[in-house]
Amino acid sequence: MIKITEAFVEDIAKIQEIAHITWPITYGEILTAEQLDYMLDLIYSDEALSKQIQNKEQLFYLISDSNSVIGFIGIEHNYKKEAITKIHKIYLLPETQGKGYGKIVFEEIAKMALENNSNELLLNVNRFNTALNFYKKLGFEIKETVDIEIGNGYLMEDYVMGKSL
């Protein structure tokens, strides 16, 4: 059984630890090592995470099984002042994949979204990320293709995917 609990500033080290484990596996064949390091620093530095958590730019949650923290999510309700919950981050440790945890986490996010008057879930996924097929199985559809400049000459080459609730 998994448990999802709100994360706070004191949980930043755990979020960073999971990001540094999952990102090289998720993006290692998609991004250069330099871009991977740049993005991890940009998104998961102490300063960036503190700001996001303290300003409630995203609501962070830790995902735990009976033994330990196995992942995290970062979501935003009322995205762009619309009835949308945006899933900015969702990462589970590699050893948890294939156990149904991802599906459970998405079901919990959907419940939170409905409680916050959202009628759609939205996420971005790298166009070459194998998770794309998982999201499609969950009922997400590609809404648009975007290239997002993130500095240092790097782009995030994503699909924006949505799912009605």
Contacts in CASP RR format, 6 or more apart in sequence:
PFRMAT RR
TARGET T0000
AUTHOR 0000-0000-0000
METHOD contacts of the structure
MODEL  1
MIKITEAFVEDIAKIQEIAHITWPITYGEILTAEQLDYMLDLIYSDEALS
KQIQNKEQLFYLISDSNSVIGFIGIEHNYKKEAITKIHKIYLLPETQGKG
YGKIVFEEIAKMALENNSNELLLNVNRFNTALNFYKKLGFEIKETVDIEI
GNGYLMEDYVMGKSL
1 65 0 8 1.000
1 66 0 8 1.000
2 63 0 8 1.000
2 64 0 8 1.000
2 65 0 8 1.000
2 70 0 8 1.000
2 101 0 8 1.000
2 104 0 8 1.000
2 105 0 8 1.000
3 63 0 8 1.000
3 64 0 8 1.000
3 65 0 8 1.000
4 61 0 8 1.000
4 62 0 8 1.000
4 63 0 8 1.000
4 64 0 8 1.000
4 73 0 8 1.000
4 105 0 8 1.000
4 108 0 8 1.000
5 61 0 8 1.000
5 62 0 8 1.000
5 64 0 8 1.000
6 59 0 8 1.000
6 60 0 8 1.000
6 61 0 8 1.000
6 62 0 8 1.000
7 14 0 8 1.000
7 15 0 8 1.000
7 53 0 8 1.000
7 60 0 8 1.000
7 61 0 8 1.000
7 62 0 8 1.000
7 72 0 8 1.000
8 53 0 8 1.000
8 60 0 8 1.000
9 49 0 8 1.000
9 50 0 8 1.000
9 53 0 8 1.000
9 54 0 8 1.000
11 60 0 8 1.000
11 62 0 8 1.000
12 46 0 8 1.000
12 49 0 8 1.000
12 50 0 8 1.000
12 53 0 8 1.000
14 62 0 8 1.000
14 69 0 8 1.000
14 72 0 8 1.000
15 44 0 8 1.000
15 49 0 8 1.000
15 60 0 8 1.000
15 62 0 8 1.000
15 72 0 8 1.000
16 44 0 8 1.000
16 46 0 8 1.000
16 49 0 8 1.000
18 69 0 8 1.000
18 70 0 8 1.000
18 71 0 8 1.000
18 72 0 8 1.000
18 91 0 8 1.000
18 93 0 8 1.000
19 40 0 8 1.000
19 43 0 8 1.000
19 44 0 8 1.000
19 91 0 8 1.000
20 40 0 8 1.000
20 44 0 8 1.000
21 93 0 8 1.000
21 94 0 8 1.000
22 71 0 8 1.000
22 91 0 8 1.000
22 92 0 8 1.000
22 93 0 8 1.000
22 94 0 8 1.000
23 36 0 8 1.000
23 39 0 8 1.000
23 40 0 8 1.000
23 91 0 8 1.000
24 36 0 8 1.000
25 94 0 8 1.000
26 91 0 8 1.000
26 129 0 8 1.000
26 131 0 8 1.000
27 36 0 8 1.000
27 126 0 8 1.000
27 129 0 8 1.000
28 36 0 8 1.000
29 128 0 8 1.000
30 126 0 8 1.000
30 128 0 8 1.000
30 129 0 8 1.000
31 39 0 8 1.000
35 152 0 8 1.000
35 154 0 8 1.000
38 150 0 8 1.000
38 152 0 8 1.000
38 154 0 8 1.000
39 150 0 8 1.000
39 154 0 8 1.000
42 48 0 8 1.000
42 150 0 8 1.000
49 60 0 8 1.000
51 57 0 8 1.000
52 58 0 8 1.000
52 60 0 8 1.000
53 60 0 8 1.000
57 76 0 8 1.000
58 74 0 8 1.000
58 75 0 8 1.000
58 76 0 8 1.000
58 88 0 8 1.000
58 89 0 8 1.000
59 74 0 8 1.000
59 75 0 8 1.000
59 76 0 8 1.000
59 77 0 8 1.000
60 72 0 8 1.000
60 73 0 8 1.000
60 74 0 8 1.000
60 89 0 8 1.000
61 72 0 8 1.000
61 73 0 8 1.000
61 74 0 8 1.000
61 75 0 8 1.000
62 69 0 8 1.000
62 71 0 8 1.000
62 72 0 8 1.000
63 69 0 8 1.000
63 70 0 8 1.000
63 71 0 8 1.000
63 72 0 8 1.000
63 73 0 8 1.000
63 92 0 8 1.000
63 101 0 8 1.000
63 105 0 8 1.000
64 70 0 8 1.000
64 71 0 8 1.000
65 96 0 8 1.000
65 101 0 8 1.000
70 92 0 8 1.000
70 93 0 8 1.000
70 96 0 8 1.000
70 101 0 8 1.000
71 91 0 8 1.000
71 92 0 8 1.000
71 93 0 8 1.000
71 96 0 8 1.000
72 89 0 8 1.000
72 90 0 8 1.000
72 91 0 8 1.000
73 87 0 8 1.000
73 89 0 8 1.000
73 90 0 8 1.000
73 91 0 8 1.000
73 105 0 8 1.000
73 109 0 8 1.000
74 87 0 8 1.000
74 88 0 8 1.000
74 89 0 8 1.000
74 90 0 8 1.000
75 85 0 8 1.000
75 86 0 8 1.000
75 87 0 8 1.000
75 88 0 8 1.000
75 109 0 8 1.000
75 112 0 8 1.000
75 113 0 8 1.000
76 85 0 8 1.000
76 86 0 8 1.000
76 88 0 8 1.000
77 85 0 8 1.000
77 112 0 8 1.000
77 113 0 8 1.000
77 116 0 8 1.000
77 117 0 8 1.000
77 118 0 8 1.000
78 84 0 8 1.000
78 116 0 8 1.000
78 117 0 8 1.000
78 118 0 8 1.000
79 85 0 8 1.000
79 86 0 8 1.000
79 122 0 8 1.000
83 117 0 8 1.000
83 118 0 8 1.000
83 119 0 8 1.000
83 120 0 8 1.000
84 118 0 8 1.000
84 119 0 8 1.000
84 120 0 8 1.000
84 121 0 8 1.000
84 122 0 8 1.000
85 109 0 8 1.000
85 112 0 8 1.000
85 113 0 8 1.000
85 116 0 8 1.000
85 118 0 8 1.000
85 120 0 8 1.000
85 121 0 8 1.000
85 122 0 8 1.000
86 121 0 8 1.000
86 122 0 8 1.000
86 123 0 8 1.000
87 109 0 8 1.000
87 121 0 8 1.000
87 122 0 8 1.000
87 123 0 8 1.000
88 123 0 8 1.000
90 102 0 8 1.000
90 105 0 8 1.000
90 109 0 8 1.000
90 123 0 8 1.000
92 101 0 8 1.000
92 102 0 8 1.000
92 105 0 8 1.000
96 102 0 8 1.000
102 134 0 8 1.000
103 138 0 8 1.000
106 121 0 8 1.000
106 138 0 8 1.000
109 121 0 8 1.000
110 121 0 8 1.000
110 165 0 8 1.000
113 120 0 8 1.000
113 121 0 8 1.000
113 165 0 8 1.000
114 165 0 8 1.000
118 165 0 8 1.000
119 164 0 8 1.000
119 165 0 8 1.000
120 162 0 8 1.000
120 163 0 8 1.000
120 164 0 8 1.000
120 165 0 8 1.000
121 140 0 8 1.000
121 162 0 8 1.000
121 163 0 8 1.000
121 165 0 8 1.000
122 143 0 8 1.000
122 160 0 8 1.000
122 161 0 8 1.000
122 162 0 8 1.000
123 135 0 8 1.000
123 140 0 8 1.000
123 160 0 8 1.000
123 161 0 8 1.000
123 162 0 8 1.000
124 146 0 8 1.000
124 148 0 8 1.000
124 156 0 8 1.000
124 158 0 8 1.000
124 159 0 8 1.000
124 160 0 8 1.000
124 161 0 8 1.000
125 131 0 8 1.000
125 132 0 8 1.000
125 135 0 8 1.000
125 158 0 8 1.000
125 159 0 8 1.000
125 161 0 8 1.000
126 156 0 8 1.000
126 157 0 8 1.000
126 158 0 8 1.000
127 145 0 8 1.000
127 157 0 8 1.000
127 158 0 8 1.000
127 159 0 8 1.000
128 157 0 8 1.000
132 159 0 8 1.000
135 161 0 8 1.000
138 163 0 8 1.000
139 163 0 8 1.000
140 161 0 8 1.000
140 162 0 8 1.000
140 163 0 8 1.000
141 161 0 8 1.000
141 162 0 8 1.000
141 163 0 8 1.000
142 159 0 8 1.000
142 160 0 8 1.000
142 161 0 8 1.000
143 159 0 8 1.000
143 160 0 8 1.000
143 161 0 8 1.000
143 162 0 8 1.000
144 159 0 8 1.000
144 160 0 8 1.000
145 158 0 8 1.000
145 159 0 8 1.000
145 160 0 8 1.000
146 156 0 8 1.000
146 158 0 8 1.000
146 159 0 8 1.000
146 160 0 8 1.000
147 155 0 8 1.000
147 156 0 8 1.000
147 157 0 8 1.000
147 158 0 8 1.000
148 155 0 8 1.000
148 156 0 8 1.000
148 158 0 8 1.000
149 155 0 8 1.000
150 156 0 8 1.000
END
